[in-house]
Amino acid sequence: MALLLPASGQLGAAASAVRDGFFAAYFDAARSGLPRPALKVYDSGGDPAQAVAAYQQAAADGAELVIGPLSREAVAAVFQQAKLPVPVLALNHPDGASLPPPGSAEFGLLPENESAQAAEHIAERGLKNAVVFAAADDWAQRAARAFKAQFQSSGGRVVGEATLQSETVNYAAQIAALPLAQADGVFLALRPQQARLLLPQLKLAKLTQPVFATSHVYSGEDAPNLDRDLDGVEFCDAPWLFDAQPGLPKRDDIAAQLPLTRGAGARLFAFGMDAYALAPYLDWLRTHGGSYLPGATGQLSEDSFGRVRRTLTWARFADGIAQPLSGGLDVGAPSAAPTPTAGGPASP
């Protein structure tokens, strides 16, 4: 098995958290007596050409599965090769609607996936009309578009949208321009700093409707003095942040050794754990529709095209603390992946 991640550069810090999570799962498998493949790490560099070179080197070295690279551009370059002799579990989704090559898969922490689940969650609550507040960043705009598309397909209607600029702290004009009285729910694609500014202003505007968000609204660690204004906000997130997925190492135990897992880096660490956990099951999940692998970032399933999907858990702020909701993790999938054994699907 080969792991392709950048050792430095713009994604160096994110790659470090993913790598730590990957190796945590790798060594936890040893403690649990589970079989482990030989593993070699390659530097995928800072541009797509370097990622392709790392992939080709891994293939020449005899890798049977390549996990990575991390950036969208690098994943696209690896997938676009004329020949892909070794299957890939890419740690992102390339731009556009292209599918992974046959035998390969893609797995990522997509904001679009989270916002689509938020739309389904709101629709299941019987809410039909929503207003949307989104940051101006690319991820937030993508999340807002995905929310709108999914909410409309679920029979809902977005009655108003507002984009909040990062340099603005007074949102009175944006709030006044929206038909809040027509809405029975609010969706946020905002990071904590903006959400903490917006929610008190919504309360001043007499908003009483429930508020929902993606995981970006939560910093990843308890900050009750800062997050008290977010009380009541529901958001979807990785279950490992709340120890809501049995069978995984406890977050507090990991955080005692790796402080980066106390904040937003926890999601990348969980992503790394899941990248390792998925490796033995990619073919099995692809051919067993409706089944799932209980993961740190959510319940993991895979469609017939090799796209890994996450079902997240739901949490709500109360007294400034993010707390998982009872039954927040969807356990409705009909079966989980089998436990790996020395003779089973554990060898990638």
KEKEVEX-51231 format. One record per residue (C-alpha): residue in one letter; x, y, z. Coordinates in steps of 0.001 Angstrom, whole numbers, plus 500000, padded with zeros to 6 digits. Example, Ala and Ser with C-alpha at 12.3 -4.5 7.8 and 13.67 -1.06 7.14 Angstrom:
a512300495500507800s513670498940507140
END
This chain:
m500000500000500000a501247503500499157l500200506769500799l500632509917498662l500566513196500592p502413516521500265a505230516869502784s505137520681502678g503514523608500911q499999524989501067l498459521657502038g501339520531504232a499577521143507550a496361519448506384a498366516519505030s500146516159508378a496815515770510198v495595513242507610r498874511325507897d498645511220511698g495120509842511523f496127507277508927f498975505971511074a496824506016514209a494455503601512469y497385501583511106f498905501046514558d495506500518516176a494964497637513749a498168496049515043r497020496369518649s493728494759517664g495503491836516000l494171492723512539p496268492096509413r498171495082508015p499687495545504553a503221496784503976l503075500569503714k505267503218502088v504720506984502141y505509509166499113d505736512949498887s503156514024496308g504662517507496141g502952520789495510d501727520427491937p499861517808489889a502950516707487932q504716515767491151a501672513810492297v501644511852489026a505373511144489417a504795509903492977y501988507635491776q504149506194489017q506986505575491461a504640503814493857a503365501609491015a506949500799489965d507764499903493582g505012497285493593a502168499029495384e498820497258495043l496751500229496218v497594503949496189i495866506187498731g495967509881497816p496800512436496578l495071515216498527s494363518210496280r491621518316493661e494102519198490924a496447516365491859v493596513835491957a492422514947488521a495946514606487095v496398511099488506f492990509992487233q493618511434483777q496662509259483076a496363507089479990k497050504012482118l496272503463485780p497958500131486565v497352500397490324p493925501303491758v493619504568493678l491650505730496694a491846509471496038l491531511754499056n489514514380497231h487089514707494356p488343516195491085d486614519267489721g483626518640487520a481376515622487307s484006513118486151l483939509640487686p486895507683489070p488530505270486621p487263501673486892g488566499995490031s489467503265491743a487522505374494242e487323508929495570f486718510046499139g486624513589500494l485210515975503082l482943517805500681p480883520770501925e478342519925499234n477780516540500859e477160518164504234s474775520802502931a472789518216500973q472383516202504171a471316519373505959a468645519924503305e467362516376503775h467404516811507559i465376520023507345a462903518489504899e462438515493507201r461474517951509929g458576519041507728l460031522483506976k459233523803503505n460706527312503209a464280528293504060v466577531284503942v470297530798503379f473262532734504757a476591531831503152a480112533184503376a481693534549500214d484325531781500160d484222529175497424w483403526280499773a480433528184501228q479029529134497838r479294525516496703a477565524414499893a474761526936499398r474148525767495823a474088522118496889f471692522908499739k469322524722497406a469357521928494828q468725519188497395f466119521175499320q464176521889496142s464342518244495088s462939517354498532g459951519628497945g461294522681499756r461841526245498595v464652528703499266v462835532015499720g465935534165500215e469731534054500101a472446536346501453t476207536305500987l478155537645503967q481517539263503309s484292538470505782e485166542133506349t481591543014507380v480352542761510982n476959544460510663y474516542291508736a471409544378509332a470999545280505655q471295541662504508i468847540485507167a466330543213506331a466426542279502656l465341538692503332p461717537549503760l462314535991507153a458586535903507903q458113533498504987a460781531078506208d460314528230508646g464037527364508751v467469528940508287f470569527326506762l474103528587507412a477278527928505426l479490529959507748r482564529509509907p482255530182513665q483427533792513576q480704534884511158a478011532719512727r478741534211516158l478208537654514664l475087536745512719l473011534861515318p472635537739517821q471574539997514954l468992537448513829k467611537376517370l467358541154517330a465362540759514119k462940538533516101l463924535343514295t462526532300516088q462846529699513338p465267526775513811v468787527216512429f470865524496510728a474440524455509460t477337522420508104s480216521332510328h482052524568509502v479993526376512163y481807524388514880s485465525116515633g486037521527516682e486582522259520377d484476523518523253a484399527312523549p481278528044525638n482052531735526136l482289532226522378d479609529804521217r476786530640523618d475248532810520903l474995529676518753d472708527890521207g470031525956519364v471959525706516075e471971522142514714f474808520984512482c476108517775510945d479636516632511679a482059513724511985p480882511386514770w484451510916516079l484441514512517342f481789513437519855d482916509812520360a479605508894518767q481000505959516770p481781502893518907g484964500939518291l487236503893517517p490045505345519655k488695507999522028r489275511530520871d490421512746524281d493002509958524443i494382510970521045a494246514686521869a496361514122524986q499191513088522656l498333515122519556p496944518570520453l496004519268516808t493033516953517248r491454519419519684g490450521866516966a489420521786513326g492331519427512621a490273516691514268r488211516272511108l491329515761508984f492687513305511554a489387511400511389f489588511543507593g493007509891507748m491681507150510017d488872506459507584a491213506424504580y493070503518506156a489886501785507333l488325501945503866a491229500332502033p490283496654502541y486619497244501812l486540499299498625d485599496433496322w483181494970498882l481318498227499450r481122498926495731t479387495613495107h477150495585498191g474826498512497682g473216499873500841s475966498566503110y478302500764505084l481499500938507113p481181502698510507g483778505442510220a485252508344512126t483894510894509634g480508509201509290q478967506028508013l480827505273504803s479175503780501754e480283503584498138d478276503742494951s478906501550491922f481088504272490373g483552504346493276r482333507507495009v482488507171498796r479632508886500641r479480509920504289t476400509960506506l477191512336509344t475934512677512894w473907515660514137a474759517910517060r473302521015518671f474799523866520668a473485524084524234d475028526436526804g477771527084524288i478767523403524033a478248521255520938q476414518110522018p475470515131519818l471767514576519341s470294511288520434g469961509158517335g471919511736515371l473842509104513398d471740507439510732v471940503715511371g469380502805508779a471759501092506349p470896497402506173s474337495973506946a477824496910507992a481049495762506351p482468492506507737t485289492494510255p488615491974508454t490363488670509002a493618487243507787g491736485366505076g489136488036504370p489064491317502494a491688493057504616s494534492837502126p494213495750499666
END
